[in-house]
Amino acid sequence: MDIKNSFLADAINTLTELGKKAAEPKIVEVKDRALLVTGSDFTEIEPPEIPKPERVRTHSLNALVVLIKSEVDSQTEKPPLYVSCNTYSDVEVFTTPNPKDELHRWQPYHATASDLPPLVEDVRWSFDEAMIKLRSMFQRAPEGEKNDVDYILDLLSHMSFDQSVKSDDNGITQTVQVRKGVSFVENKAVRPIVTLAPYRTFQEVEQPESEFVFRVYDDRSISLTAADGGMWKLAARDAVVRYLETALWDEIAAGKVKVTL
């Protein structure tokens, strides 16, 4: 009888201990998610927030390249870094999805060409305004060469001797009277289409050219109207991508960086 009672007591103690152990909280991992299990209940454990440095914002492609070259090897996410040219004035860098951070892509760098003059789409300027804006808002030809900015400036400089401008405009072609010398006046045809390169994207790249409808008015003003359907935006993005591919060639070849449109 004592033996039987002793066996029952041991069995009860063992079962009690097992019950206590079953009720003790424990952490169980299921498909990369941690669960706190207590008896028949469980609670999901939120993963700790992964610390990340603040996004760096730049205003030039050169600064962006320096950052990437300096820090690409210290990135915590798996390579490569993706450098995406979103628009003619915006480049963003993002990482591969992080499985430990709900597949979130971190965006460490962002470059914007913010120091740009207003876009030239459809403008009308007085002669005096045009002389200033053509020199400050458009890319000039290399030294020793001329482009259509020089053509317009030359035309305006010859017309500026008189207080009035006489023009003949049939809607297709246009002629204006310009002074040649002190007293001789001649009729000069005005080119209806000019090719200009306003400053519209990052300064490190060649500014894309566009065709503009060019008109001269009797009130001593001119107008420029964009006539390329916005194709310059794609040309600007292509120029930015070519610059980045050249500047980051070593990192691209090593599989650390990919440049995309």
Secondary structure as GFF3:
##gff-version 3
##sequence-region A 1 261
A	DSSP	alpha_helix	2	23	.	.	.	ID=ss1
A	DSSP	beta_strand	26	30	.	.	.	ID=ss2
A	DSSP	beta_strand	33	38	.	.	.	ID=ss3
A	DSSP	beta_strand	41	45	.	.	.	ID=ss4
A	DSSP	beta_strand	56	58	.	.	.	ID=ss5
A	DSSP	alpha_helix	61	71	.	.	.	ID=ss6
A	DSSP	three_ten_helix	72	74	.	.	.	ID=ss7
A	DSSP	beta_strand	81	87	.	.	.	ID=ss8
A	DSSP	beta_strand	90	94	.	.	.	ID=ss9
A	DSSP	three_ten_helix	99	101	.	.	.	ID=ss10
A	DSSP	beta_strand	109	112	.	.	.	ID=ss11
A	DSSP	beta_strand	122	126	.	.	.	ID=ss12
A	DSSP	alpha_helix	127	136	.	.	.	ID=ss13
A	DSSP	alpha_helix	148	159	.	.	.	ID=ss14
A	DSSP	beta_strand	167	169	.	.	.	ID=ss15
A	DSSP	beta_strand	174	180	.	.	.	ID=ss16
A	DSSP	beta_strand	184	190	.	.	.	ID=ss17
A	DSSP	beta_strand	193	196	.	.	.	ID=ss18
A	DSSP	beta_strand	210	217	.	.	.	ID=ss19
A	DSSP	beta_strand	221	226	.	.	.	ID=ss20
A	DSSP	alpha_helix	231	247	.	.	.	ID=ss21
A	DSSP	alpha_helix	249	253	.	.	.	ID=ss22
A	DSSP	beta_strand	257	260	.	.	.	ID=ss23
###
